Amino acid sequence: MRAATACLGLIGLVALLAPPAVAAPLAPTGPVILTAKDYYDIEQLYYTYSRGKDSGDGKLRASTFTGDGVMLSDVNKHTPEPIASVARRTGDGTQGWGGRHRIFNIILTPTETGVDGTCYVLISDGKDTHDGTLIAFPGIYHDRLVKTQQGWRFTSREVWNEREPASPYRGRP
């Protein structure tokens, strides 16, 4: 009996001193964990989208989306429009600059599959009034993003602006 107890004690001591076994990684069970670089890369994605839109460069604008990405806005009555169609509508970059999209207050919420993003956008039409005043209106982007081999990309973007009668973000009267 003493020998059995000593043997069990020795086994226990060896188990305590042995290095831990390497376990296979677990499948994700919660939201994606974003690094500082992820936040930076996503912010750059937002700015690249605006540059493509403002410069009339449909290829640059589309490059911020996955191949099957969609856009929803007042232009398409908030129904999903394939990003290839959005790129054609945007132009080839030779038409000159249009409006300006100023992005701010980006909020990112990790999800099981990527990130949900939202931000304010102040959109000006690029034309001054007769007295030099620049006309602009506020809007809100609602985005879904995934990390691809090329980096973060939008899978969908919905734009609401205050000028839309059905906008849930219209200003107070």
C-alpha positions as CSV (number, residue, x, y, z in Angstrom):
1,M,0.0,0.0,0.0
2,R,2.8,2.3,0.8
3,A,4.5,1.6,-2.5
4,A,1.2,2.4,-4.3
5,T,0.9,5.7,-2.5
6,A,4.5,6.6,-3.2
7,C,4.0,5.8,-6.9
8,L,0.9,7.9,-7.1
9,G,2.7,10.8,-5.4
10,L,5.6,10.5,-7.9
11,I,3.2,10.5,-10.8
12,G,1.5,13.6,-9.4
13,L,4.8,15.4,-9.0
14,V,5.8,14.5,-12.6
15,A,2.5,15.8,-13.9
16,L,3.0,19.1,-12.1
17,L,6.5,19.6,-13.4
18,A,5.9,18.5,-17.0
19,P,5.3,21.1,-19.6
20,P,1.6,21.6,-20.6
21,A,0.4,19.7,-23.6
22,V,-0.2,21.7,-26.7
23,A,-3.9,21.8,-27.5
24,A,-5.4,22.4,-30.9
25,P,-6.8,25.9,-31.3
26,L,-10.5,26.3,-30.6
27,A,-13.0,27.5,-33.2
28,P,-13.9,31.1,-32.7
29,T,-16.6,31.4,-30.1
30,G,-16.9,35.2,-29.9
31,P,-16.4,38.4,-31.8
32,V,-13.3,39.0,-33.8
33,I,-10.5,40.7,-31.7
34,L,-9.2,43.8,-33.4
35,T,-5.6,44.9,-33.1
36,A,-4.4,48.5,-33.4
37,K,-3.3,47.7,-36.9
38,D,-6.8,46.5,-37.8
39,Y,-8.2,49.8,-36.5
40,Y,-5.7,51.7,-38.6
41,D,-6.3,49.6,-41.7
42,I,-10.1,50.0,-41.5
43,E,-9.7,53.7,-41.0
44,Q,-7.6,53.8,-44.2
45,L,-10.3,51.8,-46.0
46,Y,-12.9,54.4,-45.1
47,Y,-10.7,57.2,-46.4
48,T,-9.8,55.2,-49.6
49,Y,-13.5,54.7,-50.3
50,S,-14.1,58.5,-50.0
51,R,-11.2,59.3,-52.3
52,G,-12.5,56.9,-55.0
53,K,-16.0,58.3,-54.7
54,D,-14.9,62.0,-54.7
55,S,-12.4,61.6,-57.6
56,G,-14.9,59.7,-59.7
57,D,-12.6,56.6,-59.7
58,G,-15.0,53.6,-59.7
59,K,-12.2,51.1,-59.7
60,L,-10.7,52.6,-56.5
61,R,-14.1,52.8,-54.9
62,A,-14.9,49.2,-55.8
63,S,-11.5,48.1,-54.5
64,T,-12.7,48.8,-51.0
65,F,-15.4,46.1,-51.3
66,T,-15.4,42.3,-51.6
67,G,-16.2,41.0,-55.1
68,D,-19.7,40.3,-54.0
69,G,-20.1,43.6,-52.0
70,V,-23.2,45.7,-52.3
71,M,-24.2,49.3,-51.8
72,L,-27.5,50.7,-50.6
73,S,-28.4,54.3,-50.8
74,D,-31.1,56.7,-52.0
75,V,-29.7,56.2,-55.5
76,N,-30.9,52.6,-55.5
77,K,-33.8,53.1,-53.2
78,H,-31.9,51.2,-50.4
79,T,-31.9,47.9,-52.3
80,P,-28.6,46.1,-52.7
81,E,-26.7,47.2,-55.8
82,P,-23.7,45.1,-56.9
83,I,-20.4,47.0,-56.4
84,A,-19.6,46.5,-60.1
85,S,-22.6,48.6,-61.0
86,V,-21.6,51.2,-58.4
87,A,-18.1,51.3,-60.0
88,R,-19.5,51.9,-63.5
89,R,-21.8,54.6,-62.1
90,T,-18.9,56.3,-60.3
91,G,-16.7,56.6,-63.5
92,D,-13.2,55.9,-64.6
93,G,-11.5,58.8,-62.8
94,T,-11.4,61.1,-65.9
95,Q,-14.5,63.2,-65.1
96,G,-12.8,65.3,-62.5
97,W,-13.7,65.7,-58.8
98,G,-17.2,65.8,-57.6
99,G,-18.4,66.2,-54.0
100,R,-16.4,65.7,-50.9
101,H,-17.1,63.1,-48.3
102,R,-15.6,64.0,-44.8
103,I,-15.7,60.9,-42.6
104,F,-15.6,61.1,-38.8
105,N,-16.7,59.4,-35.6
106,I,-16.0,55.9,-36.9
107,I,-17.3,53.3,-34.5
108,L,-16.3,49.6,-35.0
109,T,-18.1,46.7,-33.4
110,P,-16.4,43.3,-33.7
111,T,-18.8,40.5,-34.8
112,E,-18.4,36.7,-35.2
113,T,-17.5,37.2,-38.9
114,G,-15.8,40.6,-39.0
115,V,-16.8,44.1,-38.0
116,D,-19.9,46.3,-38.1
117,G,-19.0,49.9,-38.7
118,T,-20.8,53.1,-38.6
119,C,-19.7,56.7,-39.0
120,Y,-20.8,60.2,-39.8
121,V,-20.2,61.7,-43.2
122,L,-20.5,65.3,-44.2
123,I,-21.1,65.5,-47.9
124,S,-20.6,68.7,-49.9
125,D,-21.6,68.9,-53.5
126,G,-18.4,70.7,-54.5
127,K,-20.1,73.8,-55.7
128,D,-20.2,77.1,-53.9
129,T,-23.4,79.3,-53.8
130,H,-23.3,82.7,-55.4
131,D,-22.0,84.2,-52.1
132,G,-19.3,81.5,-51.7
133,T,-21.1,79.3,-49.1
134,L,-20.3,75.6,-49.5
135,I,-23.5,73.6,-49.2
136,A,-23.2,70.3,-47.3
137,F,-25.4,67.8,-45.7
138,P,-24.9,65.1,-43.0
139,G,-25.2,61.4,-43.5
140,I,-24.5,58.1,-41.8
141,Y,-22.8,55.0,-43.1
142,H,-23.7,51.6,-41.8
143,D,-21.1,49.0,-42.9
144,R,-20.2,45.4,-42.7
145,L,-16.6,44.5,-43.1
146,V,-14.5,41.3,-43.4
147,K,-10.8,40.6,-43.4
148,T,-9.7,39.1,-46.7
149,Q,-6.3,38.2,-48.0
150,Q,-6.1,41.7,-49.4
151,G,-7.0,43.2,-46.0
152,W,-10.2,44.6,-44.7
153,R,-13.1,45.1,-47.2
154,F,-16.7,46.2,-47.0
155,T,-19.2,43.5,-47.8
156,S,-22.0,46.1,-47.6
157,R,-22.4,49.8,-47.1
158,E,-25.7,51.6,-46.6
159,V,-25.8,55.4,-46.8
160,W,-28.5,57.5,-45.2
161,N,-28.6,61.2,-45.6
162,E,-30.7,63.9,-44.0
163,R,-32.2,64.9,-47.3
164,E,-34.0,61.6,-47.7
165,P,-37.7,61.8,-46.6
166,A,-37.6,58.2,-45.2
167,S,-34.2,58.6,-43.5
168,P,-34.3,57.5,-39.9
169,Y,-31.6,60.2,-39.3
170,R,-33.5,63.3,-40.4
171,G,-32.8,66.3,-38.2
172,R,-35.4,67.4,-35.7
173,P,-37.9,70.0,-37.1
